[in-house]
Amino acid sequence: MLLDRSLLPREQCAARYEVAARRLGLTGSHIHAGVPRLGGVRAIRRACQPLAQPFADVAAARAVAHDVRMPMGCALQDKTMDFDMLGLAPRLVNILKEQGITDPTPIQTQAIPHAMNGRDVMGLAQTGTGKTAAFGLPMIDALLKAGVKPNAKTARGLILAPTRELAKQIADNLTAYTKGSHLKVALVVGGAGIASQIKRLQNGVDLLVATPGRLIDLLDRRAIRLDETIYLVLDEADQMLDMGFIHALRRIAPLLATPRQTMMFSATMPKLMAELADAFLHDPVRVQVNPPGQAVAKISQSLHYVAQAAKSDLLVELLDKHRDELALVFGRTKHGCEKLYKFLESKGFGAASIHGNKSQGQRERAIEAFKSGKIRVLVATDVAARGIDIDDVSLVVHYEPPIDVKNYLHRSGRTARAGRDGWAVTLAEYNQHTTCRIIQRGLRLDIQPPIEVFSNDVRLADLRKFFPE
């Protein structure tokens, strides 16, 4: 897109610029009252200094691109948004580039400017859309610029996650983003020795990633205090409610510093989320990628009604077609997942399982082997798989259908990550058709194609055409 080079009076240009800024929710000092002669994106950003959010002003200029004609010499090209345009510190942008991260995802583009402006954020986005960077980068940027060292037994920022695996994944990402800086990131979760965690917190940390239960344990032991915590993030907030953490969250809330900035991210929006938002958020900005209750658009979904006796053979047929790809298979019970994993191993698949009966070390080793490609199939229960953030997972199989829409979304969200395509295949018995229909209605789409297979000696070859290639 190239703006018209014909002249426009300075006052009229400034007025339209101000209208665009107000549309973006910018007020006061964030509205630039006069627009000088501009020469593109860089010139716009220089002209708008010392504004805190260069991105917002670039967006404002683009928002009226079709009806604002800038002064002579202004040629604003429609280029892809990058992290530099979001206003992040150059040092942080360089770290992202070193990791091959150059283009922000939609949730990052929407959330980061508001977060850097100090606003509370309510983010609705599916898993795999880049939420960790959406809340992590603004906090890291602010902490780097502040240069304040945390006091003993305090944390400047707190990120709460429902499961150990998700918490570890968040901590790993934040550690990568803070590489080479003075910022300290700590992880505290259940299933690991509490003594070493207490020792790690003695000198204070900049960013603390925790599960609610272990954080309560540390608070009870006075190993950590939250009165200096000025940044709070609740990730996968809907799952925390499902897992019964609402009481822990209510206990944590009054211990935090005031004022503070809070960001909450969720894939779905159940009614109880409103209560949680009221308790933690102040005048939040709502950002949304996919409508609540909808799967990522890049996920191809199919539903197959299968007799229980034919399920395992059908699964083998499906996985055999994708031996070179990573597949995540969901079961409902710990025993069922372990049994299925051993069956797949007996069929020659490199497989592992994660569930509540596995130790933290076993779960971490299984996920690492899956991530590195040493094994190609991971069998998991819902809770155990919440922290799996692996871009290369191309296939999710609901070997046992989920109980509701939320679980379906969180399971299926393990594929089609980082802009890739993915497939979600549901294998259901016919007596589960009511649950499947409820999920379909909740998703507001038809999962195609519905295949009914009742014979135990079904000709699997006849079904190949329905499996994703």
C-alpha positions, -999 to +999 in steps of 0.1 A: +000+000+000+014+034-010-001+066+003-011+093-021+017+119-024-006+148-030-006+176-005-030+178+025-031+207+049-012+201+081-041+208+103-064+184+084-038+157+085-032+161+122-070+159+129-074+127+110-043+113+127-059+121+161-091+104+151-072+073+142-053+074+175-085+077+195-100+047+176-070+027+190-078+038+225-050+063+228-056+094+249-037+123+264+000+123+257-003+094+233-021+116+207+003+135+186-014+168+178+007+177+148+021+156+120+052+170+103+064+160+069+069+122+071+089+098+050+077+064+059+075+041+090+108+052+105+101+089+100+066+084+116+082+068+146+108+096+150+082+122+146+060+106+173+088+104+199+089+105+229+057+084+227+058+052+247+042+031+220+056+037+185+036+007+173+003+024+181+012+055+161+022+034+131-010+015+134-029+048+137-013+060+105-022+028+087-057+028+101-066+058+080-043+049+050-071+048+026-085+083+033-055+102+048-031+117+022+001+126+040+023+156+030+045+154-001+073+129+002+054+105+025+056+070+011+044+045+037+049+010+025+027-018+038+053-040+054+050-069+077+048-060+114+079-069+133+089-067+170+109-036+165+077-018+154+060-030+187+084-007+206+104-035+223+140-027+234+165-033+206+184-057+229+153-078+233+145-077+196+180-089+188+176-118+212+144-128+194+161-126+160+189-149+173+162-174+181+147-170+146+117-151+160+110-121+137+073-118+130+048-114+159+017-135+159-018-119+159-022-122+197+012-107+202+005-078+178-027-070+197-016-076+233+020-063+235+012-026+228-015-025+255+007-044+280+036-021+274+013+008+280+006-006+315-030-017+308-045-049+323-051-074+294-078-101+290-066-123+262-087-149+244-066-171+222-061-208+216-030-227+226-002-224+201-008-188+192+022-173+210+006-163+243+039-167+263+056-141+242+025-119+243+027-115+281+064-123+286+080-098+263+063-067+278+073-077+313+109-084+303+111-051+284+098-032+315+122-050+339+152-044+316+144-007+314+137-004+351+170-020+361+157-027+397+172-056+415+146-078+434+148-079+471+153-111+491+124-136+489+105-114+464+095-117+428+089-087+405+067-107+382+045-138+388+032-162+362+007-188+373+000-219+352-023-249+360+002-277+353+039-285+359+045-291+322+029-258+311+048-239+339+081-255+327+074-246+291+067-210+301+099-208+322+120-222+294+107-196+270+112-167+294+147-180+301+154-179+264+141-144+261+162-131+290+194-147+277+225-126+284+206-102+307+207-097+345+171-110+349+166-141+369+138-166+361+127-192+386+103-222+383+085-237+413+061-266+408+049-296+427+066-330+422+101-314+426+121-309+458+109-279+477+142-273+495+160-264+463+132-241+453+133-223+487+171-218+483+166-204+448+141-178+461+163-165+489+180-138+469+148-129+450+139-133+414+127-111+386+102-136+371+086-165+390+067-191+372+046-213+395+017-236+399-008-223+425-005-253+448+033-251+452+032-213+455+008-217+484+032-241+500+061-216+497+039-188+511+030-209+541+068-215+547+075-178+542+099-186+515+084-160+492+064-128+497+043-111+470+040-075+483+065-064+457+050-083+428+039-057+403+033-080+373+009-109+374-001-133+346-027-160+348-021-184+319-048-210+308-070-194+334-100-215+324-081-247+331-071-234+365-108-230+373-115-265+361-088-279+383-102-263+414-076-236+418-101-208+423-096-209+461-059-207+458-062-178+434-085-159+458-059-164+486-030-152+464-048-120+451-047-099+483-010-107+488+001-089+456+014-054+453-010-025+445-011-010+420+000-038+397-005-049+361-024-081+355-027-101+323-051-131+320-051-155+290-076-182+283-088-203+254-124-203+265-146-179+285-168-198+310-191-179+333-168-182+363-141-164+343-160-132+348-157-135+386-120-142+383-115-113+359-133-089+383-111-101+412-078-096+394-082-072+365-088-034+366-104-018+335-088-045+312-083-043+275-098-074+258-079-088+229-091-118+209-077-139+181-102-167+176-138-164+190-141-182+223-149-219+218-134-221+183-104-242+172-075-228+154-084-223+117-054-243+105-066-275+122-084-300+099-108-320+120-125-353+115-148-376+135-150-414+132-175-436+150-156-469+157-164-501+175-142-503+206-126-535+194-116-519+162-101-487+177-066-499+183-062-513+148-076-481+133-051-461+154-022-482+142-034-477+106-035-439+111-002-436+128+015-459+103+007-434+076+024-407+096+055-425+110+078-396+102+056-370+120+049-363+156+016-376+169-001-369+202-027-395+213-051-386+241-066-411+265-089-405+295-074-426+323-038-432+335-042-470+332-057-467+297-029-444+285-002-468+299-019-498+283-022-480+249+014-469+250+027-505+255+004-517+227+019-491+203+054-501+213+046-537+206+035-526+171+069-510+164+062-474+172+086-453+192+062-442+219+060-430+255+033-420+279+028-392+304+001-392+331-004-386+368+013-419+379+046-408+362+072-389+383+081-354+372+114-367+359+098-394+338+073-369+323+101-344+315+122-371+299+093-384+278+084-349+266+121-341+258+124-374+238+092-365+219+104-330+212+137-341+199+121-368+177+136-398+195+100-410+198+072-402+174+041-410+194+032-396+229+002-410+247-012-386+274-040-377+297-055-342+295-038-327+325-004-341+317-004-327+282-013-291+290+023-279+289+033-295+256+043-267+233+060-284+203+057-268+169+062-300+150+032-319+163+011-325+132-015-350+144-037-351+175-058-382+180-086-382+205-085-419+212-110-413+239-132-383+231-130-354+255-158-347+279-165-311+267-156-284+243-129-269+265-110-301+267-114-307+229-099-272+222-070-276+246-062-311+232-065-301+196-045-269+203-014-291+206-012-292+168-012-264+142+012-243+163+033-214+152+013-210+120+016-246+108-012-269+096-024-298+117-050-325+120-073-335+149-089-370+146-116-382+170-123-419+174-156-424+192-179-452+200-215-448+188-228-445+224-206-414+227-224-396+198-243-373+222-211-360+237-196-356+202-227-336+190-225-313+220-189-306+212-197-300+175-225-276+185-201-258+209-176-254+182-203-241+158-191-263+130-195-297+116-165-320+120-163-339+088-164-366+076-185-386+102-177-422+095-196-450+112-177-483+117-194-510+137-178-542+124-148-555+143-133-568+110-136-535+092-116-532+061-092-504+072-080-498+037-115-485+028-110-458+054-076-445+042-091-419+020-106-402+051-073-399+069-052-368+064-024-373+040 
